[in-house]
Amino acid sequence: MYEKFVALLEKTNKSAYQVSKDTGIAENIFSYWKSGRSTPKLDKLITLADYFDVPITYFIDSISKEVSDKRDSDVAADGK
């Protein structure tokens, strides 16, 4: 999901700081998403989708894939 956020930053020539100021989403939240420390909550995704004028599915599709990939790797690590 974070990669899609970065792509939108580049496309719109905005910084995470500017998006944070414009949307009220704390800038450190973006860092947490980047590091995988947390995943975006739906309200934040809606805010970003509105801000960048993209459909919410722009973000949700990538999150679904990330969750699926993590689940697959967790299962493989467990040997099941």
C-alpha positions in Angstrom: 0.0 0.0 0.0 2.8 2.4 0.9 4.2 2.1 -2.6 0.9 3.3 -4.1 1.0 6.2 -1.6 4.5 7.2 -2.8 3.4 6.9 -6.4 0.6 9.4 -5.7 3.1 11.7 -3.9 5.3 11.7 -7.0 2.5 12.1 -9.4 1.1 15.1 -7.6 4.5 16.5 -6.6 3.5 16.5 -2.9 5.5 15.6 0.2 4.3 13.4 3.0 4.6 16.4 5.2 2.2 18.4 2.9 -0.3 15.6 2.8 -0.1 15.3 6.6 -0.9 19.0 7.0 -3.7 18.9 4.4 -5.4 15.8 5.7 -4.7 15.8 9.4 -3.1 12.3 9.2 0.0 12.4 11.4 3.2 12.2 9.3 4.6 9.4 11.5 1.7 7.2 10.5 3.1 7.1 6.9 6.4 5.9 8.4 4.6 3.2 10.3 3.0 2.1 7.0 6.3 2.1 5.2 8.0 0.0 7.9 5.0 -2.4 8.2 4.7 -1.4 11.8 1.0 -0.8 11.2 -1.6 -1.0 8.4 -3.8 1.8 7.4 -7.3 2.1 9.0 -10.2 2.5 6.6 -10.9 6.1 7.7 -7.3 7.1 6.7 -7.6 5.3 3.4 -10.9 7.1 2.6 -9.2 10.4 3.5 -6.3 9.7 1.2 -8.5 8.5 -1.6 -10.6 11.7 -1.4 -7.4 13.8 -1.1 -5.8 12.3 -4.2 -9.1 11.8 -6.0 -8.6 8.1 -6.5 -11.1 5.3 -5.7 -10.7 3.6 -2.4 -10.0 0.4 -4.2 -6.7 1.9 -5.4 -5.4 1.3 -1.9 -7.6 -1.6 -0.7 -6.5 -3.9 -3.6 -2.9 -3.6 -2.6 -3.6 -4.1 1.1 -5.6 -7.3 0.3 -2.6 -8.6 -1.6 -0.2 -7.7 1.3 -2.4 -9.5 3.8 -2.6 -12.5 1.6 1.1 -12.6 1.0 1.8 -12.3 4.7 -0.6 -15.1 5.5 1.1 -17.3 2.9 4.5 -16.6 4.4 3.3 -17.2 7.9 1.8 -20.6 6.9 5.1 -21.5 5.1 7.1 -20.5 8.2 4.9 -22.8 10.3 5.5 -25.6 7.9 1.8 -26.2 7.3 
